[in-house]
């Protein structure tokens, strides 16, 4: 049936932008950096600058796609969107922007951040590579009393986090629920998609199609 996306909830002023936390049917994106710990151990000074570039890029694309930053820890983010389309658009925007970001030369010499190009010569990966997990559902919406921002709880949130944990850098891995909500709106020239198959996520008893 037709899904109705809701945009209601607390509004928070942040960086001059009024944010609206989505409630009802929500699409969550969890993301972090592949091989982050190794990069920090090998290039601590370089990674301080790289994290600054990454975080600015992420927050710019959150604003562009009307997302809501739920929480962040270093280069790990949890973001909520009112539609799967906005969430996938955010993921694509981030991956594209990171390829062309002004990364430190030392970082690009690391295997997990080196440039990779397609046979046609198009940059595929370059710099920090984000692992992203996308899932759509109806979480429990609660106000965090410490931050006064919306937070999300429940199995739907756990599933989104588990999906992100098995993604590889430079890839956004989406649940079937998110895919169903988005598949008719795909820009085939911009987004390459392929099914991963059924995966048993940690903490869940049934397999999920990704």
C-alpha positions as CSV (number, residue, x, y, z in Angstrom):
1,X,0.0,0.0,0.0
2,X,0.9,3.6,-0.2
3,X,3.2,4.9,2.6
4,X,2.7,8.3,4.1
5,X,5.9,10.0,5.2
6,X,5.5,12.3,8.2
7,X,7.6,15.3,9.1
8,X,6.7,16.4,12.6
9,X,8.4,16.7,15.9
10,X,10.7,19.0,17.8
11,X,12.5,21.7,15.9
12,X,16.0,22.6,16.8
13,X,18.1,25.6,15.7
14,X,21.5,24.4,14.6
15,X,24.1,26.2,12.4
16,X,21.4,28.6,11.3
17,X,19.2,25.8,10.1
18,X,15.8,24.8,11.6
19,X,15.8,21.0,11.8
20,X,12.7,18.9,12.0
21,X,13.0,15.4,13.5
22,X,11.0,12.9,11.4
23,X,8.5,10.7,13.3
24,X,6.2,7.9,12.2
25,X,7.8,6.0,9.3
26,X,11.5,7.0,9.4
27,X,14.6,6.0,7.3
28,X,17.8,5.8,9.4
29,X,21.3,5.9,8.1
30,X,24.2,4.7,10.2
31,X,27.7,5.4,8.9
32,X,31.3,5.2,9.9
33,X,34.8,5.0,8.3
34,X,36.3,1.8,7.1
35,X,39.7,1.0,8.9
36,X,39.3,4.1,11.1
37,X,41.2,2.7,14.0
38,X,44.2,1.8,11.9
39,X,44.2,5.1,10.2
40,X,44.2,7.0,13.5
41,X,47.0,4.8,14.9
42,X,49.2,5.3,11.8
43,X,48.3,9.0,10.9
44,X,46.9,10.8,14.0
45,X,47.7,14.3,12.9
46,X,46.6,13.6,9.3
47,X,43.3,12.1,10.5
48,X,42.5,15.1,12.6
49,X,42.3,17.2,9.4
50,X,40.6,14.3,7.5
51,X,37.9,14.0,10.2
52,X,37.2,17.7,9.9
53,X,36.8,17.4,6.1
54,X,34.6,14.4,6.5
55,X,32.3,15.9,9.2
56,X,31.8,19.1,7.2
57,X,30.9,17.1,4.1
58,X,28.5,14.9,6.0
59,X,26.7,17.9,7.7
60,X,26.5,19.8,4.4
61,X,24.8,16.8,2.8
62,X,22.5,16.3,5.8
63,X,21.3,19.8,5.4
64,X,20.9,19.4,1.6
65,X,18.8,16.3,1.9
66,X,16.7,17.6,4.9
67,X,18.1,15.0,7.2
68,X,18.3,15.1,11.0
69,X,21.6,14.4,12.8
70,X,20.6,12.3,15.7
71,X,24.0,11.8,17.2
72,X,27.7,11.5,16.2
73,X,30.8,10.2,17.8
74,X,34.0,11.1,15.9
75,X,33.4,10.1,12.3
76,X,30.4,7.8,13.2
77,X,27.0,9.3,12.5
78,X,23.3,8.3,13.0
79,X,21.0,10.3,10.8
80,X,17.2,10.3,10.3
81,X,15.3,11.1,7.2
82,X,11.6,11.4,6.4
83,X,11.9,9.3,3.3
84,X,14.1,6.5,1.8
85,X,14.7,8.6,-1.2
86,X,16.2,11.4,0.8
87,X,18.4,8.9,2.7
88,X,19.7,7.3,-0.4
89,X,20.3,10.7,-2.0
90,X,22.3,11.6,1.0
91,X,24.4,8.5,0.8
92,X,25.2,9.1,-2.9
93,X,26.0,12.8,-2.3
94,X,28.4,11.9,0.5
95,X,30.2,9.2,-1.6
96,X,30.5,11.6,-4.6
97,X,31.8,14.5,-2.5
98,X,34.4,12.4,-0.6
99,X,35.9,11.3,-3.9
100,X,36.7,14.9,-4.8
101,X,37.5,16.2,-1.3
102,X,40.9,17.9,-0.7
103,X,42.4,15.0,1.3
104,X,45.9,15.1,2.9
105,X,48.5,13.5,0.6
106,X,49.7,11.2,3.3
107,X,46.1,9.8,3.7
108,X,45.9,9.0,0.0
109,X,49.0,6.9,0.3
110,X,47.2,4.5,2.7
111,X,45.7,1.4,1.1
112,X,42.3,1.9,2.6
113,X,42.2,5.5,1.4
114,X,44.0,5.3,-1.9
115,X,42.3,6.4,-5.2
116,X,40.7,3.6,-7.3
117,X,39.3,4.3,-10.7
118,X,37.0,2.4,-13.1
119,X,38.1,1.0,-16.4
120,X,36.7,4.1,-18.0
121,X,38.9,6.3,-15.8
122,X,36.1,7.5,-13.4
123,X,37.2,7.9,-9.8
124,X,35.4,5.2,-7.7
125,X,37.1,5.6,-4.3
126,X,39.4,8.3,-3.0
127,X,40.1,9.3,0.7
128,X,38.1,8.1,3.6
129,X,35.5,5.5,2.7
130,X,32.2,5.5,4.5
131,X,30.3,2.3,5.4
132,X,26.6,3.1,5.3
133,X,23.5,1.1,6.4
134,X,20.0,2.2,5.5
135,X,16.7,0.9,6.9
136,X,13.1,2.1,6.9
137,X,10.6,1.5,9.7
138,X,8.7,2.8,12.6
139,X,11.1,3.4,15.6
140,X,10.2,4.6,19.1
141,X,10.7,8.4,19.1
142,X,12.0,9.9,22.4
143,X,13.5,13.2,23.4
144,X,17.0,12.8,24.9
145,X,16.8,14.7,28.1
146,X,20.5,15.5,28.0
147,X,20.7,17.0,24.5
148,X,17.0,17.9,24.1
149,X,17.2,16.3,20.6
150,X,15.1,13.5,19.2
151,X,16.4,10.0,19.6
152,X,15.2,6.7,18.2
153,X,14.9,3.3,19.8
154,X,13.8,-0.2,19.1
155,X,14.5,-3.1,16.9
156,X,14.3,-1.0,13.8
157,X,17.2,1.1,15.0
158,X,19.2,-2.0,15.9
159,X,18.6,-3.4,12.4
160,X,19.9,-0.2,10.7
161,X,23.0,-0.4,12.9
162,X,23.6,-4.1,12.1
163,X,23.2,-3.4,8.3
164,X,25.9,-0.7,8.5
165,X,28.2,-3.0,10.4
166,X,28.4,-5.4,7.5
167,X,28.8,-2.8,4.7
168,X,32.1,-2.2,3.2
169,X,33.7,1.2,2.7
170,X,32.3,3.3,-0.2
171,X,29.0,1.3,-0.2
172,X,25.5,2.0,1.1
173,X,23.8,-1.2,2.1
174,X,20.0,-0.9,2.2
175,X,17.3,-3.1,3.7
176,X,14.5,-4.5,1.5
177,X,12.1,-2.1,3.3
178,X,14.2,0.9,2.2
179,X,14.7,-0.6,-1.3
180,X,10.9,-1.0,-1.8
181,X,10.3,2.6,-0.9
182,X,13.0,3.8,-3.2
183,X,13.3,1.5,-6.2
184,X,10.9,3.3,-8.5
185,X,12.8,6.6,-8.0
186,X,16.3,5.5,-8.9
187,X,18.4,7.5,-11.2
188,X,20.1,4.7,-13.1
189,X,22.8,7.0,-14.4
190,X,23.9,8.0,-10.9
191,X,23.2,4.9,-8.7
192,X,24.5,1.4,-9.3
193,X,22.5,-1.2,-7.4
194,X,22.7,-4.9,-7.0
195,X,21.1,-7.4,-4.6
196,X,23.3,-8.8,-1.9
197,X,20.9,-11.6,-0.9
198,X,19.5,-12.9,2.4
199,X,21.7,-12.1,5.4
200,X,21.2,-13.2,9.0
201,X,22.0,-10.1,11.0
202,X,23.5,-10.4,14.5
203,X,20.8,-10.4,17.1
204,X,17.9,-11.3,14.7
205,X,16.3,-14.7,14.2
206,X,15.2,-14.2,10.6
207,X,17.2,-13.5,7.5
208,X,16.9,-10.1,5.8
209,X,17.1,-9.4,2.1
210,X,19.7,-6.7,1.4
